[in-house]
Amino acid sequence: MNNLGKRLREARNNIHMHQAVAAESMQMSRPTLSAIETGKRQVTANELVQFAELYKVDVSELLYENGDSNRKRLMEYYQRFVALSEEKQIEVMHFIDDVER
């Protein structure tokens, strides 16, 4: 099983949705959904977006391991950044600019 297939299955299970119901909602056969979840069939970009909507998750959570924890960490950084004075925010932005070069 590939990681994307595993994350799709976990997202489906997290909302307690049976494979047959998910397949019907996605307008595909249950064997097709099973093949996707086991990594035997690729997922199109359009299907990925539909899965995310159906399972009520961000596409990034399906695409990337630890997608949710990365988003939480970014939110924490953002909250800390906006709490800084304008002068400190400018310093941080200069630092980021220097690192990117």
C-alpha positions as CSV (number, residue, x, y, z in Angstrom):
1,M,0.0,0.0,0.0
2,N,1.4,3.4,-0.9
3,N,1.3,6.3,1.6
4,L,-1.4,8.3,-0.3
5,G,-3.7,5.2,-0.4
6,K,-3.1,4.6,3.3
7,R,-3.9,8.3,4.1
8,L,-7.1,8.1,2.0
9,R,-8.2,5.0,3.8
10,E,-7.4,6.6,7.2
11,A,-9.4,9.7,6.3
12,R,-12.3,7.6,5.2
13,N,-12.2,5.6,8.4
14,N,-11.9,8.7,10.5
15,I,-15.3,9.7,9.5
16,H,-16.6,6.2,9.8
17,M,-17.5,5.9,6.2
18,H,-17.7,2.4,4.6
19,Q,-15.8,1.9,1.4
20,A,-19.0,1.2,-0.6
21,V,-20.5,4.5,0.5
22,A,-17.3,6.4,-0.4
23,A,-17.1,4.7,-3.8
24,E,-20.7,5.6,-4.6
25,S,-20.2,9.2,-3.5
26,M,-17.1,9.3,-5.7
27,Q,-19.0,7.7,-8.6
28,M,-16.6,4.8,-8.9
29,S,-16.8,1.1,-8.1
30,R,-15.8,-0.3,-4.8
31,P,-13.0,-2.3,-6.4
32,T,-11.7,0.9,-7.9
33,L,-11.6,2.6,-4.5
34,S,-10.0,-0.4,-3.0
35,A,-7.3,-0.3,-5.7
36,I,-6.7,3.3,-5.0
37,E,-6.4,2.7,-1.2
38,T,-4.0,-0.2,-1.8
39,G,-1.8,1.8,-4.3
40,K,-2.7,-0.3,-7.3
41,R,-4.4,2.6,-9.0
42,Q,-3.2,6.2,-9.3
43,V,-5.4,9.1,-8.1
44,T,-6.1,12.0,-10.4
45,A,-5.8,15.6,-9.1
46,N,-9.5,16.0,-9.5
47,E,-10.2,12.8,-7.6
48,L,-7.9,14.0,-4.8
49,V,-9.8,17.2,-4.4
50,Q,-13.1,15.3,-4.4
51,F,-11.8,12.9,-1.7
52,A,-10.7,15.8,0.4
53,E,-14.1,17.3,0.2
54,L,-15.8,14.0,0.9
55,Y,-13.6,13.2,3.9
56,K,-13.6,16.8,5.1
57,V,-9.8,17.2,5.1
58,D,-7.3,19.5,3.4
59,V,-5.7,18.1,0.3
60,S,-2.3,18.6,2.0
61,E,-3.4,16.1,4.7
62,L,-3.8,13.5,2.0
63,L,-0.7,14.4,0.1
64,Y,1.8,14.8,2.9
65,E,2.7,12.7,5.9
66,N,2.1,14.9,9.0
67,G,0.1,17.4,6.9
68,D,-2.0,18.4,9.9
69,S,1.0,18.8,12.3
70,N,2.8,20.9,9.7
71,R,-0.2,23.2,9.4
72,K,-0.5,23.5,13.2
73,R,3.2,24.4,13.4
74,L,2.8,27.0,10.7
75,M,-0.2,28.5,12.6
76,E,1.9,28.7,15.8
77,Y,4.7,30.5,13.9
78,Y,2.1,32.9,12.4
79,Q,0.6,33.7,15.7
80,R,4.0,34.3,17.2
81,F,4.9,36.5,14.3
82,V,1.8,38.7,14.4
83,A,2.4,39.2,18.2
84,L,5.8,40.8,17.4
85,S,6.2,44.5,17.2
86,E,6.4,45.9,13.7
87,E,10.1,46.5,14.1
88,K,10.7,42.8,15.0
89,Q,8.5,41.6,12.1
90,I,10.7,43.6,9.7
91,E,13.7,42.0,11.2
92,V,12.2,38.5,10.7
93,M,11.3,39.3,7.1
94,H,14.9,40.5,6.5
95,F,16.2,37.3,8.0
96,I,13.9,35.2,5.8
97,D,15.0,37.2,2.7
98,D,18.7,36.5,3.6
99,V,18.1,32.8,4.0
100,E,16.3,32.6,0.7
101,R,19.3,34.0,-1.2
